[in-house]
Amino acid sequence: MKHPMEIVGYILSVFIGISLGLIGGGGSILTVPVLVYLFHFEPAVATSYSLFIVGFTSLAGTIYQHTKGCVNIRAALSFGLISVATVFMVRKYALPAIPDTLFQWETIVITKSNALMVFFAALMLAASVSMILGHREVAAPAPQTTLPKLLGFGFGIGLVTGLLGAGGGFLIIPALVLLMHIPIKEAIGTSLFIITINSMVGFIGDIGHVYIDWPFLFRILGITICGVIIGSAMSRHIPGYRLRSGFGWCVLTMGIYILSRELF
């Protein structure tokens, strides 16, 4: 018989898919806390499992969004290569090299798990503010983006995806909308495409470093794919500015919860 918290975890897995299909991100924001707090995986393992779940769920969403003409392949590939390379290097070499205990002084102990979750929450809070306070999208061409900016953005997304097991949607979407002036619904499809590539490469980098419970992963994946189909269909009927604002408040709420849980 399943533990009640695990049952809640499976139910929330539907909303992981809905989040990805509806707003092109937020899947990992839900996935990592669900795996850590409801299924009781260590954060390092949870980030690895999150990459698999979010990656393949995002692939289903990408295919759906592409059929609707909502995936900007050029924008995705403009910084995709550096992002993918960064994800692979972080998961394969950097993350395993980080010690389990980062700092200890008398009764105060800061572990790698604590640091990862606090860093995760801090980025969520920053991204949520940019989405909640951001200006409404306007019909304007995307500004000229320099190569250093593209490389820097790709490296940053890759670093976040590699360290936190997060697809990066909560950072990718604000950048696409606020910096590159891509309409929110196109940003959603483009974000799913970027998340798919980064997450799959990150998971490949984990193979050999963590134990993989394949039956569990495929159960969760089946549930989340159903959710992403529902979310993608829903996104066609909701105004873009409402999606952006709702996304921001969702990220803010989860960020505050994780931060308070880890610090207090």
N, C-alpha and C positions, 0 to 999 in steps of 0.2 A: 504493500500500500504506500502510495506517495505521501511524503510529508506535506502538510498544508501549505508551507511556504513554497515548496516546489510547484504545487498546483497553481499558486499565484504567479510564479515565474513563467509557467507555460502560458497562462492567460495574457500576461504582459508581453509575451513574445509576439502575439498578434499585433499589439500596438507598436512594437519595434518596426514591423513591416509597414504598418499604416503610416508611421512617421516618415519612413524613407520614401514611400510612394507619394505622400501628401506634400511634404516640404523638402524632399531631396536631401535630407540630413536628419540628425538627431537619433538615428538608429543606434549608433555606438554610445550615445549619451544614455540611452536606456539599457543597452545590452550589457555594458560593463557593470553598472550597479546591480542589475538583475543577477548576473553570474556571481558577483561577489557577495551580495547580501542575501539573496534568496537560494542560490544553489551552492553557496559556500566554497567557491573556488578562490584560490589565491589570486591577487590582482595580476601578477605576471602571467598566470595561466589564463585568467579571464580575458586579458588583452589579446592573447593569441586566439582564443576561441571566438572572440568578438570579430577579429579580422576575417575569419572564415564565414561566420554567419552574415555579417554585414556585407562582405564582398559578394557572395553569391546571391544574396537577396537584392543587392543593388543591381546586379547583372539582369535580373528579371525586370526590375524597374526601368533600367536603361533601354532594354529592348522595347518595352511598352512605350516609353517616352519618345524613342526614335521613330516609331511608326506614326507618332503625332507631330513630328517635325520639331520637337522641343529639345534636341541635343545639339549643342554647338561644338562640333568636333574640333574645329580650328582653335577655339579658345581652350579646350581641354588639353590638346596636344602641345600648345604653346609653352606650357611649363611642365607637361607630364613626364618628360624623360628625367629631368633632374629630381623630380619628386619621387619617381619610382626607384631610382638609384639610391636616394637617401633612405627610403623606407627599408630597402633590402639590407643596406649596410648597418643601419641601426638595429634591426631585429637579429641579424646574423652575428654581429660582432660587439656592438656597443652595449646593448641591454644585458646580455649574459655576463659582461665584464663588471657591471655595477654590483658592489657588495650588498648583501641583504641588510646589514646595519650600516647606515650612513653616519649617524652621530649618536653618542651616548655620554651622558653626564649625570651621575648619580641615578635618580629614578627616571630621568628623561631619556627616552630612546626614540630615535627617528629611523624608521626602517625604509627600505626601498618601496615597499607596498604603500606605506603612508605617504611618502613623497610623490609617488605616481598619482595617487588619488587626489591629493591637494593640488598638484600641478594641473590635473585634469579639470578640477572644479574652477580654478582660477582662470583658465582659458575660456571655460564656458561662460563665466560672468562677464569677461571682457567682450566676447562675441555677442552675448545677449544684449548688452547695452548698445552696441553699434546697430543692431537690427531694430531695436525698439525705438531709438532716437533718430534712426536714419531717415533721410528725406524720401519722399515717394518717388518711384521711378518715373523718369520722363523720357519722351521719345527723342533721344539724342544719340548720335553715334558714339561708339566707345572711344575714350581718349587714347592718344598715342601712348603705348607702353614700351618703355625701354627694355633692352635685353637684361641689364642688371636687375631691374625690378622683377621681371619674369623669373629669373633664376633665383632671386631671393625669396619670392613667393613660393616657388616650387620646392625650395629647400625647407622652408618653414612648414609647409603642409606635410612634406615627407617626414620631418622630424617629429611632428605631433602624431602622425599616423604610426610611426615606428615605435615611439616611446609609450604611447597610451593605448594602442590598439584601436584608435578612433579613426573612422574613415575620413574625418576632417570636414564633414559637411557643415558643421557649425562655424567653421572658419572659411571654407570655400565659398559658401553662398553669400556671406557679407562682402567678400572681396569681389565676386562676380557682379553683384548688384551695385555696391557702393563705389567701387573703384573702377570697374570696367563698364559700368552702365548697362549691363545685360538685364533684360526684363526678368522678373522673378520667376515666371514659369519656365523660361528657357534656362535660367540658372539652375532650377531644380533638376531638369534632365541632364544638364551638363555636369552638375555635381555628382549625380548618380554614376555617370561614366567614369569620372575621376576616382570616386570612391571604390568602384569595382576594381580598377587597375591597381591602385595603391594597396587595397586590402588583400588582394590575392597574392601580390608579390611579397607583402609583409608576412603572410601566413607561410608561404614557401620558405622564407628565411627562418621560420621557427621550427621547421621540421628537423627533428634530431635533438632539439633543445628541451622540448616539453612533451609529456605524455598526451596523446590525442585520443579522446574517447569518441570514436567515430559514430557509434549508434546515437549517442546523446546529441552530437552536432547535427546529424541528419534529421533527428526529430525536431529540433528547434528550427532548422532551416526550412522544413516543410511548412511549419506554422507561420514563419515570418514571410515566406513567399506568398502565402494566401493573403497576408496583411498588406503586402506591397501592391498587390493587384487591386485590392479594395481602395487603398490610399491613392493610387494613381488615377483611378476612376473618379474619386471624390474631388481631386485637385482641379478637374476640368470645370467644376461648377462653383468654385470659390474664388473671389477677387484676389489678385496678387498681393495687394497691400495688407489684406487680412491674413494671408498666409505668412507674410514676413513678420508682422506684429505678433501673431500667435506663436510662431517659431521662436521669436525672441523671448517671450514670456515663459515658454516651456523650458528653454535652455536656462533661463535665470532661476527658475524654481528648482530644477535638478542640481544646478551648481551650488545653490545655497544649502540644499539638503546634504550633498556630499561633503561640502566644506565643514558644516556643523557636525556631521557624523565623525569625520576624521579628527577634528580638532578638539571636540568636547565629549 
